[in-house]
């Protein structure tokens, strides 16, 4: 059974890669890997969240798909169902094989799924893994004590059937407190018998703080360096889902945050949420073709992929090799790009994450990371250039080939207008040519003024078409 699954996944991956290759060259170079783990003296423990409340007991449940996505489980494509123990068994094995040690069970919506968590814990016990629980006490201390007692009695205390499979941090069972920062500060100051039995860490859908264990990252900040715990995710959340298009996934964002975490080498790295398609944290094998664009999983070429995120997480958690396509003039990674004539840096106008935002040069950043651009080499010095905090690649407006077309950021596609050929001058600087239009990145009217739009024009010898790259982090 497992052999059949692996063969099927390999065929999907090969088909996706082949479709992407045709736009670059007939024969792509072999994908090689670079070992970034040589400076890591000790390997972090990896944790991930799971959405235990997604299942057949819910009125909204659709067995065929979850918000448009299907997951590869039990040798077929179907919706996630944590009430199906066969799915649970396979998912936990998949997480184990991805290097996950700790599973954070999401009970922030209530504790009526406790029996499911007990089953998950029993499977983890067989694999040498552990669980802990995320709790939202909503500012009510009675609710906190009641929930803590349920965790202690059923999962973590001496009478729990698989207590050895509950994660202890610094000598006590851990509760991940999902709440506002104000509520977290309140619970840290609170004193009770039940509270004294546990240690606590904070998670939130907003705000930046060191040692955060989830659930989202502010796009202006990314993961916060720490030696204890760091959260990494593919989710870029500019606004809740009620504002379509401002919450999306990005492979570049995932790579950047993993790279920052690896450089800091904390004790714990929390990797998104294994099965969370809806809130863009997921990294399981899934077909997201029919999801809204912000939920779709796409590879470095911009093509829909069932396994790009799953493979990438495994590469990072292995502690060793992260794949790139060799032979490019610059390494994959994050750069500040400056114009040779004006010495002004590129950034997205407004810095708010909107699709169709315009590329400009500026003397000052809206915020520092708004001037960060991620480069993926695709072969033959062709790159995709992705503003890091939006996850949307650079392209001429309307995929136009016309002279003086403005450059914008827009939704991922595996298309030539979202690809750029890097050319290097003898003096070390670069030109950037759009693959579709064969025109070059340029500053409108050759201006040296801050706020000037970036356009594409026919190649010239002018310095306003010349760019320098300042590396922030590289693979």
C-alpha positions in Angstrom: 0.0 0.0 0.0 2.7 2.5 1.0 4.7 1.6 -2.2 1.6 2.5 -4.3 1.2 5.8 -2.5 4.8 6.7 -3.0 4.7 5.8 -6.7 1.6 7.9 -7.2 3.1 10.9 -5.5 6.3 10.6 -7.5 4.3 10.6 -10.7 2.4 13.7 -9.7 5.6 15.5 -8.7 7.3 14.6 -12.0 4.3 15.8 -14.0 4.2 19.1 -12.2 8.0 19.6 -12.7 7.8 18.7 -16.4 5.0 21.2 -17.0 7.1 23.9 -15.3 10.2 23.0 -17.2 8.7 23.6 -20.6 8.6 27.3 -20.1 12.3 27.6 -19.2 14.2 25.1 -21.3 13.9 21.7 -22.8 16.1 20.0 -20.3 16.4 21.5 -16.8 19.6 20.9 -14.9 19.6 18.3 -12.2 18.2 19.7 -8.9 21.0 19.6 -6.3 21.0 20.5 -2.6 23.0 22.6 -0.3 23.7 21.6 3.3 22.9 24.5 5.7 23.0 22.4 8.9 26.7 22.3 9.4 26.6 25.1 12.0 23.8 23.5 14.0 25.4 22.0 17.1 22.1 20.5 18.2 19.0 19.7 16.2 15.8 21.5 17.3 12.7 19.5 18.2 10.0 20.1 15.7 6.3 20.6 16.5 3.2 21.2 14.3 -0.4 22.0 14.9 -3.4 19.8 13.8 -7.0 20.8 13.4 -8.7 18.0 15.4 -12.1 19.7 15.0 -12.3 19.0 11.2 -14.4 15.9 10.8 -17.6 14.1 10.0 -19.4 15.1 13.2 -19.6 18.7 11.9 -22.7 19.9 10.1 -20.6 21.6 7.4 -18.5 18.5 6.7 -18.2 17.4 3.0 -16.5 14.0 2.6 -15.3 14.9 -0.9 -13.4 18.1 -0.2 -12.6 20.6 2.5 -13.0 24.2 1.3 -12.1 23.0 -2.2 -9.1 20.9 -1.2 -8.6 17.2 -1.2 -5.9 15.4 0.7 -4.0 12.3 -0.3 -4.9 9.8 2.4 -5.7 6.1 2.5 -4.7 5.8 -1.2 -7.2 8.3 -2.5 -8.1 12.0 -2.6 -10.7 13.0 0.0 -11.5 15.6 2.7 -9.6 15.6 6.0 -11.6 13.7 8.7 -10.1 13.4 12.1 -13.0 11.1 13.1 -11.6 8.5 10.7 -8.9 6.6 12.7 -7.4 5.3 9.5 -6.7 8.9 8.5 -5.4 9.7 11.9 -3.0 6.8 11.8 -1.7 7.8 8.4 -1.4 11.5 9.2 0.6 10.9 12.4 2.9 8.6 10.5 3.4 11.3 7.9 4.3 13.8 10.5 6.7 11.4 12.2 8.4 10.8 8.8 8.7 14.6 8.4 10.7 14.8 11.6 7.8 16.1 13.9 8.2 15.1 17.5 5.4 17.2 19.1 1.8 17.5 17.9 -0.2 20.5 19.1 -3.9 19.6 19.2 -6.1 22.6 18.5 -8.9 22.6 21.1 -9.2 26.4 20.9 -12.8 26.0 19.7 -13.8 23.8 22.7 -13.0 20.5 24.4 -15.7 18.2 22.9 -12.9 16.6 20.8 -11.0 15.3 23.9 -11.6 11.6 23.1 -10.1 12.2 19.6 -7.0 13.8 21.3 -6.7 10.8 23.5 -6.7 8.5 20.5 -4.1 10.7 18.8 -2.0 10.6 21.9 -2.2 6.8 22.0 -0.9 6.6 18.4 1.9 9.1 19.2 2.9 6.9 22.1 3.5 4.0 19.7 5.8 6.2 17.6 7.8 7.9 20.4 6.0 11.2 19.7 4.1 13.5 22.1 1.1 15.8 22.1 0.2 19.0 23.9 -3.0 21.0 23.8 -3.8 24.5 22.6 -6.4 26.2 24.8 -8.3 29.5 24.6 -9.7 30.4 28.0 -11.2 33.7 26.6 -10.2 35.7 29.6 -12.2 33.6 32.0 -10.2 32.0 34.8 -12.9 29.5 35.7 -12.8 28.3 32.1 -9.0 28.1 32.3 -9.0 25.9 35.5 -11.8 23.7 34.1 -9.9 23.1 30.8 -6.6 22.6 32.6 -8.2 19.9 34.7 -9.5 18.1 31.6 -6.0 18.1 30.1 -4.5 16.9 33.4 -7.0 14.1 34.0 -7.2 12.8 30.5 -3.8 13.5 29.0 -1.0 14.7 31.2 -1.6 13.7 34.9 -0.6 10.5 36.7 -3.9 8.9 35.9 -3.8 9.5 32.2 -3.4 6.3 30.1 -0.6 7.7 27.9 0.8 10.4 30.1 4.3 9.7 28.9 3.1 10.9 25.5 2.2 14.3 26.7 4.9 16.9 26.1 6.6 18.4 29.1 8.6 21.7 28.8 10.9 22.6 31.6 9.6 19.9 33.9 5.9 20.4 33.5 3.1 19.5 31.0 2.7 22.3 28.5 -0.4 24.2 27.5 -0.2 26.4 24.4 -2.3 29.5 25.3 -4.1 30.8 22.2 -5.3 34.3 23.2 -4.6 38.0 23.0 -1.3 39.2 24.5 -3.4 40.9 27.2 -5.0 37.6 28.2 -1.7 35.8 28.1 -0.2 38.3 30.5 -3.2 37.9 32.7 -2.9 34.1 32.9 0.9 34.4 33.6 0.0 36.5 36.7 -2.9 34.3 37.7 -2.4 31.8 40.5 -4.3 28.5 41.1 -3.7 24.9 42.0 -4.4 23.8 38.4 -2.2 26.5 36.9 0.7 25.4 39.1 0.7 22.0 37.4 1.5 23.3 34.0 3.9 25.5 32.0 2.6 27.8 29.3 3.6 29.3 26.0 1.8 31.9 23.9 0.2 31.7 20.5 -1.9 34.2 18.6 -3.3 35.1 15.2 -1.6 38.5 15.4 1.2 40.4 17.1 4.9 39.6 17.2 6.8 38.2 20.2 9.8 36.0 20.7 9.1 32.4 21.7 5.7 32.4 20.0 4.3 28.9 19.2 1.8 29.9 16.5 -0.7 30.7 14.9 0.3 33.4 12.4 3.2 35.8 11.8 2.9 39.5 11.1 4.2 40.0 7.6 6.1 43.1 8.6 8.2 41.1 11.0 8.3 37.4 10.1 9.5 34.9 12.7 11.2 36.5 15.7 14.7 35.2 16.6 15.0 33.2 19.8 17.1 30.4 21.3 14.0 28.8 22.8 11.2 28.6 20.3 10.4 30.0 16.8 7.3 29.6 14.7 7.6 29.2 10.9 4.8 29.1 8.4 3.8 29.7 4.8 0.9 31.9 5.8 1.1 35.6 5.0 -1.9 37.3 6.8 -2.5 40.9 5.9 -6.2 40.7 6.8 -8.8 38.2 7.9 -10.6 36.1 5.2 -13.4 38.6 5.1 -11.1 40.7 3.0 -10.4 38.3 0.0 -6.9 38.2 -1.4 -5.1 39.5 1.7 -4.4 36.2 3.3 -2.3 33.8 1.3 0.4 31.1 1.2 3.9 31.6 0.0 6.7 29.1 -0.4 9.2 32.0 -0.3 7.8 33.1 3.0 8.1 29.5 4.4 11.8 29.3 3.2 12.7 32.7 4.6 11.3 31.9 8.1 12.9 28.5 8.1 16.2 30.0 7.2 16.0 32.6 10.0 15.1 29.8 12.4 17.9 27.6 11.3 20.4 30.5 11.7 19.2 30.9 15.3 19.0 27.2 16.1 16.3 27.3 18.9 15.3 24.4 21.0 11.9 24.2 19.3 10.7 25.0 15.8 6.9 25.0 15.4 6.0 24.3 11.7 2.7 25.8 10.8 -0.2 23.4 11.1 0.0 20.1 9.2 -3.6 20.1 7.8 -4.6 23.7 7.9 -5.6 24.6 4.4 -8.0 27.3 5.4 -5.6 29.5 7.4 -2.7 28.9 5.0 -0.5 27.1 7.5 -0.8 23.6 5.9 2.0 21.4 4.5 0.3 18.0 4.0 0.0 16.5 0.5 -3.1 18.1 -0.9 -4.7 19.1 -4.2 -5.7 22.8 -3.8 -6.5 23.5 -7.5 -10.2 24.3 -6.6 -9.4 26.4 -3.6 -9.4 30.2 -3.7 -6.1 31.6 -4.8 -4.8 32.5 -1.4 -5.1 28.9 -0.2 -3.5 27.3 -3.2 -0.2 25.4 -2.9 2.2 26.4 -5.7 5.8 25.5 -6.3 8.8 27.8 -7.0 7.8 27.9 -10.7 4.4 29.2 -9.8 2.6 26.0 -10.7 0.0 24.2 -8.6 1.7 21.4 -6.7 0.3 18.7 -4.5 3.5 18.1 -2.6 5.9 21.2 -2.8 5.2 22.3 0.7 5.4 18.8 2.1 8.7 18.2 0.5 10.1 21.5 1.5 9.2 21.0 5.2 10.9 17.6 5.1 14.0 19.1 3.6 14.2 21.7 6.4 13.4 19.4 9.3 16.0 16.9 8.1 18.5 19.5 9.4 20.6 19.1 6.2 19.8 19.8 2.6 17.5 22.3 1.0 17.1 21.9 -2.7 17.9 24.6 -5.3 18.6 24.6 -9.0 22.4 25.2 -9.4 24.2 27.3 -11.9 22.5 30.7 -11.3 24.4 34.0 -11.1 23.1 34.5 -7.6 21.9 32.0 -4.9 18.3 31.5 -4.1 17.5 33.8 -1.2 16.4 37.2 0.0 17.9 40.4 -1.4 17.6 44.2 -1.4 17.7 45.4 -5.0 19.1 48.9 -5.8 19.2 50.9 -8.9 22.8 51.8 -10.1 21.9 55.3 -11.2 19.7 56.5 -8.3 21.0 54.2 -5.6 17.4 53.8 -4.4 16.0 50.4 -3.4 13.0 48.6 -4.9 9.9 48.2 -2.8 6.2 47.6 -3.3 4.2 50.9 -3.2 2.2 51.1 0.0 3.6 47.8 1.4 0.2 46.5 2.2 0.2 43.1 0.4 -2.4 43.9 -2.3 -2.2 42.2 -5.7 -1.5 44.7 -8.5 0.5 46.9 -6.2 3.1 48.8 -8.2 6.9 48.4 -7.9 8.8 51.6 -7.2 12.2 52.8 -6.1 12.4 54.5 -2.7 14.8 56.3 -0.4 13.1 54.9 2.7 11.2 51.7 3.3 7.6 51.6 4.3 9.0 49.0 6.8 12.4 47.3 6.4 11.1 44.0 5.0 9.1 45.7 2.3 12.4 46.0 0.5 13.1 42.3 0.7 12.8 40.3 -2.5 13.1 36.5 -2.7 14.8 35.0 -5.8 14.2 31.4 -7.0 16.6 30.2 -9.7 14.7 28.1 -12.4 17.6 27.3 -14.6 19.6 29.2 -17.3 19.8 32.3 -15.0 16.0 32.7 -15.2 14.5 33.6 -11.8 11.2 34.3 -10.2 11.3 37.5 -8.1 8.9 37.5 -5.2 8.4 40.5 -2.8 8.8 38.6 0.4 6.0 40.1 2.5 3.4 39.7 -0.2 4.3 36.3 -1.8 3.2 37.7 -5.1 5.7 37.6 -8.0 6.8 40.6 -10.1 5.3 40.9 -13.6 4.5 43.6 -16.2 1.0 44.8 -15.7 -1.4 42.8 -17.8 1.4 40.5 -18.9 2.1 43.2 -21.5 5.1 43.2 -23.8 4.8 46.9 -24.6 7.5 49.5 -24.0 7.2 51.4 -20.7 4.8 49.0 -19.1 4.7 49.4 -15.3 5.8 46.4 -13.1 3.5 45.1 -10.4 3.0 42.1 -8.1 0.3 39.7 -8.9 -1.0 36.1 -8.3 1.3 33.1 -8.8 1.2 31.4 -12.2 3.7 29.3 -14.1 3.9 31.8 -17.0 6.8 33.6 -18.8 5.8 37.1 -17.7 6.5 36.2 -14.1 10.1 35.1 -14.9 13.2 37.2 -15.3 16.6 36.5 -16.9 19.5 37.8 -14.9 22.5 39.1 -16.9 25.7 40.3 -15.2 28.0 43.1 -16.3 31.8 42.8 -16.2 31.7 45.2 -13.2 29.4 42.8 -11.3 26.1 44.6 -11.5 23.0 43.1 -13.2 20.3 43.6 -15.8 16.9 41.9 -15.4 15.1 40.9 -18.6 11.5 39.8 -18.6 11.2 36.4 -20.3 7.9 37.2 -22.1 8.7 40.7 -23.3 12.5 40.5 -23.7 12.5 44.0 -22.1 14.5 45.2 -19.2 13.7 46.4 -15.7 14.1 50.2 -15.7 13.2 53.4 -13.8 10.6 55.6 -15.5 12.1 58.6 -17.2 15.5 57.5 -15.8 14.5 59.4 -12.6 16.5 59.5 -9.4 13.5 60.6 -7.4 12.1 58.5 -4.6 8.6 57.0 -5.4 9.3 56.7 -9.2 7.6 53.7 -10.8 9.6 50.8 -12.3 8.9 49.9 -15.9 10.2 47.6 -18.7 12.0 49.1 -21.7 14.2 48.0 -24.5 17.8 47.4 -23.5 20.2 50.4 -23.5 23.6 51.2 -22.0 22.0 53.5 -19.4 22.7 53.1 -15.7 19.0 53.3 -14.9 18.7 49.7 -16.2 21.5 48.4 -14.0 20.8 46.9 -10.6 22.9 45.8 -7.5 21.9 42.9 -5.2 22.5 43.1 -1.4 22.1 39.6 0.1 20.1 39.4 3.3 20.0 35.6 3.7 20.7 32.9 1.1 20.2 29.2 0.6 
